[in-house]
Amino acid sequence: MPPRSSVTRLSRFIARRLPGASARREGEARAAAEAEARAAAEAMARTLAEIKAATEALVRTVAESTAATEAVARAAAGSAAESATALEYRLSTLDGMAQRLTQIEALGRATAVDVAEVRLMLAALSLPDPALWQGCPAPVEGAPGTDVFPRSTICRQESFDEPWFAWWTRELGEHLRYHRKLWEFTFILQALWERGAIRPGARGLGFGVGMEPLTAWFAAQGCQITATDMAADRAEESGWISSNEHASGKAALRRPAICPEALFDANVEFRNCDMNAVADDLTGYDFCWSACAFEHLGSIEAGLRFVERSVETLKPGGWAIHTTEFNMSSNDQTVDDRDTVLFRRRDLEDLQQRLEARGHRVAPFDFTPGVRPIDRYIDIAPYRSEPHLILALWGHQTTSIGLIVQRGP
């Protein structure tokens, strides 16, 4: 059986060899990576076959043990004490077999995930020509767009190549690159801008703000912002502090290059907030937002409940703009039991129905995948700083998706 670390070793091999190979050796490195990946996939397929055979044998054994147990039970009338001991032994044996069967099934599921990830790794070998992404997109002049996001939509390369995208990137003090986190920030800003939500005096509420620059930018426009993040002790347990993705207080959100400190102090307050239990006094806001936060709340259902609750923090007519992880691979199989869950199309359509049943309006979803070169590249762990629009996560092809919701009357 191939060791569990084979996928990790393969990822490191690809990340070390392929991106930095010279033009002369690139084909040679790619062939070696493909050979190792295929060998790993074949080994995993053999393991799955062995697990299946072992499971079938175990089922037969259980059937035989059940028959023997029934025989012992029938003999109990003749020798009660002896039959009871034998029956107890048989039942104990059956319990041990059931536990082993559960372990085999879990191993089979884990191996299937490894096989799926190896397949994605093979797809990831097709790194786009560096001329298509290094030093790109071009830093063109632009301005905020009009009617750019009439729909809730997924991250696609086409956004990065637009003048409005370059404008928002400069506003945030970021450098242009093909990375989905940058797309999330620009999606939130552009969606709010074109709906007239960003204006002096408007009240905004940010959830799980981490170290993102949006709070400072909103404050610089004269918005009154309540920025929230989880309590420091919980963030430490979850690893957000060690990864520098948690805001422990107001000071962590300062960006003097974006918002002068006096204006920031006047327009920003910070609070701890559990997104699974949003405080009742957080109400009356003109807009709220989160950037890839609610997929970390423990389950798909918890994430959907949060979005519903976030809309309740708004005034009638207010806007909720959120981004999260979207499973592009399947509308059936997904991840719902890890620290990051993956939302399927059906989960988001269910959310839309739930919100609309309460009188809210959801911008229709556009799940259409991109067709440009960077849209076809799948990044694998350890993830690249660019290009990074699509990634392999838990054996699924995923990207970011943005949601646009308006509170009803």
C-alpha positions in Angstrom: 0.0 0.0 0.0 1.5 3.4 -0.9 2.4 5.6 2.1 -0.1 8.4 2.9 2.7 10.9 2.3 3.1 10.0 -1.4 0.8 12.8 -2.5 2.7 15.3 -0.4 6.0 14.2 -1.9 4.6 14.4 -5.4 3.3 18.0 -4.7 6.7 19.1 -3.5 8.4 17.4 -6.5 6.2 19.2 -8.9 6.5 22.5 -7.1 10.3 22.2 -6.9 11.1 20.9 -10.3 8.6 22.1 -12.9 8.1 25.9 -12.3 11.9 26.5 -12.1 13.1 24.2 -14.8 14.9 25.6 -17.7 13.3 25.5 -21.2 15.7 22.7 -22.1 14.9 20.5 -19.1 11.2 21.4 -18.7 9.9 18.5 -20.8 12.2 16.1 -19.0 11.0 17.3 -15.5 7.3 17.2 -16.6 7.7 13.6 -17.9 9.3 12.5 -14.6 6.5 14.2 -12.6 3.9 12.6 -14.8 5.5 9.2 -14.4 5.6 9.5 -10.6 2.0 10.8 -10.5 0.7 7.9 -12.6 2.7 5.4 -10.5 1.1 6.8 -7.4 -2.4 6.7 -8.9 -1.9 3.1 -10.0 -0.7 2.1 -6.5 -3.7 3.8 -5.0 -6.0 2.0 -7.5 -4.5 -1.3 -6.4 -5.0 -0.4 -2.8 -8.7 0.3 -3.4 -9.0 -3.1 -5.1 -7.3 -4.8 -2.1 -9.6 -2.9 0.3 -12.6 -4.0 -1.7 -11.5 -7.6 -1.6 -10.8 -7.4 2.1 -14.2 -5.9 2.7 -15.9 -8.7 0.8 -14.0 -11.3 2.7 -15.0 -9.6 6.0 -18.6 -9.5 5.0 -18.5 -13.3 4.3 -16.8 -13.9 7.7 -19.5 -11.8 9.4 -22.2 -13.9 7.7 -20.5 -17.1 8.8 -20.2 -15.8 12.4 -23.8 -14.8 12.4 -24.8 -18.3 11.4 -22.6 -19.8 14.1 -24.0 -17.4 16.7 -27.6 -18.5 15.7 -26.5 -22.1 16.2 -25.1 -21.3 19.6 -28.4 -19.6 20.5 -30.4 -22.6 19.5 -28.2 -24.9 21.6 -28.7 -22.6 24.6 -31.7 -24.7 25.8 -29.5 -27.7 26.3 -26.6 -26.1 28.1 -27.5 -22.6 29.2 -24.2 -21.7 31.0 -22.0 -23.0 28.2 -24.0 -21.5 25.4 -24.1 -18.1 27.2 -20.3 -18.0 27.3 -20.0 -19.1 23.6 -22.6 -16.5 22.6 -20.8 -13.7 24.4 -17.6 -14.7 22.6 -19.3 -14.7 19.3 -20.9 -11.3 19.9 -17.5 -9.9 20.9 -16.0 -11.2 17.7 -18.8 -9.7 15.6 -18.3 -6.3 17.4 -14.5 -6.4 16.6 -15.3 -7.2 12.9 -17.7 -4.3 12.7 -15.1 -1.9 14.0 -12.5 -3.3 11.5 -15.1 -2.8 8.7 -15.6 0.8 9.7 -11.8 1.3 9.6 -11.5 -0.2 6.2 -14.3 2.0 4.8 -12.6 5.1 6.2 -9.3 4.0 4.6 -11.1 3.5 1.3 -12.5 7.0 1.4 -9.1 8.5 2.3 -7.5 6.6 -0.6 -10.1 7.8 -3.0 -9.4 11.4 -2.0 -5.7 10.7 -2.7 -6.5 9.4 -6.2 -8.6 12.4 -7.0 -5.8 14.7 -5.9 -3.2 12.9 -8.0 -5.5 13.4 -11.0 -5.7 17.1 -10.3 -1.9 17.2 -10.0 -1.5 15.8 -13.4 -3.8 18.6 -14.7 -1.7 21.1 -12.8 1.4 20.2 -14.7 0.0 22.3 -17.6 1.3 25.6 -16.0 0.5 28.4 -18.5 3.4 29.9 -20.5 5.0 32.4 -18.1 4.6 35.1 -20.8 0.8 34.9 -20.1 1.0 35.6 -16.4 4.4 36.9 -15.2 4.2 40.7 -14.9 0.5 40.5 -15.8 -2.1 41.9 -15.9 -1.0 45.1 -17.4 -1.3 48.2 -15.1 -3.7 50.1 -17.3 -5.5 53.3 -16.3 -9.1 52.8 -15.3 -12.0 53.7 -12.9 -14.7 51.8 -11.0 -16.9 50.0 -13.5 -20.6 50.3 -14.1 -22.8 47.2 -13.9 -19.8 44.9 -13.7 -21.4 42.4 -11.4 -25.2 42.2 -12.0 -24.9 38.6 -10.9 -23.3 36.6 -8.0 -20.4 35.0 -9.8 -17.2 32.9 -9.7 -13.6 34.1 -10.0 -12.5 34.2 -13.7 -9.4 35.6 -15.5 -11.5 38.0 -17.5 -12.0 40.3 -14.4 -8.2 40.7 -13.9 -7.7 42.1 -17.4 -10.2 45.0 -17.0 -9.3 48.6 -16.3 -11.6 48.7 -13.2 -9.7 45.8 -11.7 -6.4 47.7 -12.0 -8.1 50.8 -10.5 -9.3 48.9 -7.4 -5.9 47.2 -7.0 -4.1 50.5 -6.9 -6.7 51.9 -4.4 -5.8 49.0 -2.0 -2.1 49.5 -2.4 -1.8 45.9 -3.9 0.2 44.8 -6.9 -1.6 43.3 -9.9 -1.4 39.5 -10.1 -3.6 36.6 -10.9 -4.7 35.6 -7.4 -8.2 34.9 -6.3 -7.8 36.7 -3.0 -7.2 39.9 -4.9 -10.3 39.2 -6.9 -12.4 38.7 -3.7 -11.4 42.2 -2.5 -12.2 43.9 -5.8 -15.5 41.9 -6.1 -16.7 43.2 -2.7 -15.6 46.8 -3.5 -17.0 46.9 -7.1 -20.3 45.2 -6.1 -20.9 47.8 -3.3 -19.7 50.7 -5.4 -22.0 50.1 -8.4 -25.0 49.8 -5.9 -24.3 53.1 -4.4 -23.5 51.7 -0.9 -20.1 53.4 -0.5 -20.7 57.0 0.6 -19.8 59.3 3.5 -21.8 58.4 6.6 -22.8 54.9 5.4 -22.5 52.3 8.1 -20.6 49.1 7.2 -20.0 45.8 9.1 -17.1 43.5 8.3 -17.0 39.9 9.5 -13.8 37.9 10.0 -11.8 40.9 8.6 -8.4 39.4 9.4 -5.6 41.6 8.0 -7.4 42.7 4.9 -7.2 46.3 3.7 -11.0 46.9 3.1 -11.7 48.4 6.5 -9.2 51.2 6.0 -10.4 51.9 2.4 -14.1 52.1 3.5 -13.0 54.4 6.4 -11.1 56.7 4.0 -14.4 57.2 2.0 -16.1 58.5 5.2 -18.0 55.2 6.0 -18.6 54.3 9.6 -17.2 50.8 10.0 -17.6 48.1 12.6 -14.8 45.6 12.0 -15.1 42.2 13.7 -13.0 39.1 14.1 -13.1 36.1 16.4 -11.6 36.3 20.0 -7.8 35.9 20.2 -7.9 32.7 22.2 -10.1 30.9 19.6 -8.0 32.3 16.7 -4.9 30.9 18.4 -6.5 27.5 18.7 -7.6 27.6 15.0 -4.1 28.7 13.7 -5.2 32.0 12.4 -2.8 34.0 14.5 0.3 31.9 13.4 -0.7 32.3 9.8 -1.1 36.1 10.2 -4.7 36.1 9.2 -6.4 37.4 12.4 -7.0 40.9 13.6 -6.5 41.1 17.3 -7.7 44.7 17.5 -8.2 48.0 15.7 -4.5 48.6 15.4 -4.0 45.6 13.1 -6.3 47.2 10.5 -4.5 50.5 10.1 -3.2 51.3 6.6 -1.8 54.8 6.7 -1.2 54.7 3.0 -4.9 54.1 2.4 -6.5 56.0 5.2 -4.9 58.8 7.4 -4.8 57.7 11.0 -7.0 60.4 12.4 -9.7 59.6 9.9 -9.3 55.9 10.6 -9.7 56.4 14.4 -12.8 58.5 13.8 -14.5 56.0 11.5 -13.5 52.6 12.7 -14.5 50.5 15.8 -13.4 46.9 16.4 -15.3 44.1 18.1 -14.9 40.4 18.7 -17.6 38.4 17.0 -18.4 34.8 16.8 -19.9 34.4 13.3 -21.9 31.4 14.5 -23.6 33.6 17.1 -23.7 37.2 15.8 -24.6 39.6 18.6 -28.2 41.0 18.5 -27.1 44.6 18.8 -25.2 44.5 15.5 -28.1 46.0 13.4 -29.0 49.0 11.2 -26.0 48.8 8.8 -26.1 49.9 5.2 -23.8 47.1 4.1 -21.9 44.2 5.4 -19.2 42.0 3.9 -16.8 39.0 4.5 -14.0 37.7 2.3 -13.7 33.9 2.4 -14.6 33.5 6.0 -17.9 31.6 6.4 -16.5 28.4 5.0 -14.6 28.1 8.2 -17.7 27.9 10.5 -17.7 24.1 10.9 -20.2 22.9 8.3 -22.1 23.9 5.1 -25.2 24.5 7.1 -23.4 26.8 9.6 -22.1 28.9 6.7 -25.6 29.2 5.1 -27.1 30.2 8.5 -24.4 32.9 8.9 -25.3 34.5 5.5 -29.0 34.6 6.6 -28.0 36.2 9.9 -25.7 38.7 8.2 -28.6 40.0 6.2 -30.6 40.7 9.4 -27.8 43.1 10.5 -28.8 45.4 7.6 -31.4 48.2 7.2 -34.1 47.4 4.6 -32.5 47.8 1.2 -29.0 47.3 2.6 -26.4 45.1 0.8 -24.6 41.9 2.0 -21.5 41.0 -0.1 -19.7 37.8 0.7 -17.1 35.6 -0.9 -16.4 31.9 -0.1 -15.1 28.6 -1.5 -16.9 27.0 -4.4 -16.6 23.4 -5.4 -16.3 23.3 -9.2 -15.8 19.5 -9.4 -19.1 18.2 -8.2 -22.7 19.1 -7.3 -22.8 15.9 -5.1 -19.5 15.0 -3.5 -17.9 17.7 -1.3 -16.3 18.4 2.0 -18.5 19.2 5.0 -16.5 18.0 8.0 -13.2 19.9 8.0 -11.9 23.3 9.0 -12.7 24.5 5.4 -15.9 23.3 3.8 -16.7 23.5 0.1 -20.0 24.9 -1.1 -21.6 23.3 -4.1 -24.0 24.8 -6.6 -27.0 23.2 -4.9 -26.0 24.6 -1.5 -25.9 28.2 -2.9 -29.2 27.7 -4.8 -30.7 26.4 -1.5 -29.4 29.6 0.2 -31.0 31.7 -2.5 -34.4 30.0 -2.0 -34.1 30.5 1.8 -33.3 34.2 1.5 -35.9 34.9 -1.1 -38.5 33.1 1.0 -37.8 35.8 3.7 -38.4 38.6 1.2 -34.7 39.3 0.4 -33.3 39.6 -3.1 -30.3 37.6 -4.3 -28.4 38.5 -7.5 -28.8 35.3 -9.7 -25.8 33.0 -9.8 -23.4 32.7 -12.7 -21.4 29.5 -12.3 -19.9 29.5 -15.8 -16.2 28.6 -15.6 -13.6 30.8 -17.3 -12.0 29.8 -20.6 -8.8 31.8 -20.7 -5.4 30.2 -20.0 -5.2 31.0 -16.3 -8.7 29.6 -15.8 -7.5 26.2 -16.9 -4.5 26.0 -14.5 -5.1 24.2 -11.2 -2.7 25.2 -8.4 -1.6 22.5 -5.9 -0.1 22.7 -2.5 2.2 24.3 -1.6 0.1 27.0 -3.4 1.8 29.5 -5.6 1.6 33.3 -5.1 0.6 33.4 -8.7 -1.2 32.3 -10.8 -3.8 31.1 -8.3 -7.4 31.3 -9.5 -8.2 27.6 -9.4 -6.8 25.2 -6.8 -6.9 21.5 -5.7 -8.4 21.3 -2.2 -9.4 18.0 -0.5 -9.5 16.3 -4.0 -11.8 18.9 -5.5 -11.3 21.7 -8.0 -12.2 24.9 -6.3 -12.3 28.7 -6.7 -13.8 31.7 -5.1 -17.4 32.8 -5.6 -19.1 36.1 -4.7 -22.6 36.5 -3.3 -24.7 39.6 -3.6 -27.8 39.9 -1.4 -30.1 42.9 -0.7 -32.3 42.9 2.4 -36.0 43.2 1.7 -38.4 45.7 3.2 
